[in-house]
């Protein structure tokens, strides 16, 4: 599981250096964007919903604290790390109002950044389902996209034994949550969708007299022909052999 990070810093070289340090220190984090001021950062955050925003405080157009305030009001699940050249308790105190995870001084110390990233990873892992729910709540198109990708995976792999646990992990979700959004946006569970797709393919194959019921069972991902026939009859009301003999 990799977590997305947005770096907001008006000095390009410093921004690139911070991004490089983040990815070097902890491979669980991927810098997906760099913004040069708070307004750019806010726009990026609204479009991409990163897991973490690492931002400077003093920047043109919109400073880091204003960015943290606006993002926190709309997307409280996004975590913040403030980086500043000023050891100002007033800044730090205000930052804490927006649940900023840490306040680091420039130049950023490797050890302090490593500790911060480790703490962020622990927190993100513990709240993954909440983040999943919140991001998809704010981005239903993304949820629908995930569901379509799961369907596409099923269409390509129905002949194999599909492990929905591994599939959920591949998409970065827990099993219960992926099941929840699949049901919400498709009106059916993943297992029933897989079953229906396999049986739909089997109906086409049953028109081929050269294939036995056992062959078709194997070709559609059923290891046990008896289980295949039982499932087919449960769904369609007749056995595969009876379906084959229909005019």
Secondary structure, DSSP 8 states (H G I E B T S, - for coil): --EEEEEE-SSHHHHHHHHHHHHHH-TTEEEEEEESSHHHHHHHHHHH--SEEEEESS-SSS-HHHHHHHHHHH-TTSEEEEEES---HHHHHHHHTTTEEEEEESS--HHHHHHHHHHHHHHHHHTHHHHHHHHHHH-HHHHHHHHHHHHHHHHHHTTS---HHHHHHHHT--HHHHHHHHHHHHSS-HHHHHHHHHHHHHHHHTT-TTS-HHHHHHHTT-S-HHHHHHHHHHHHSS-HHHHHH--
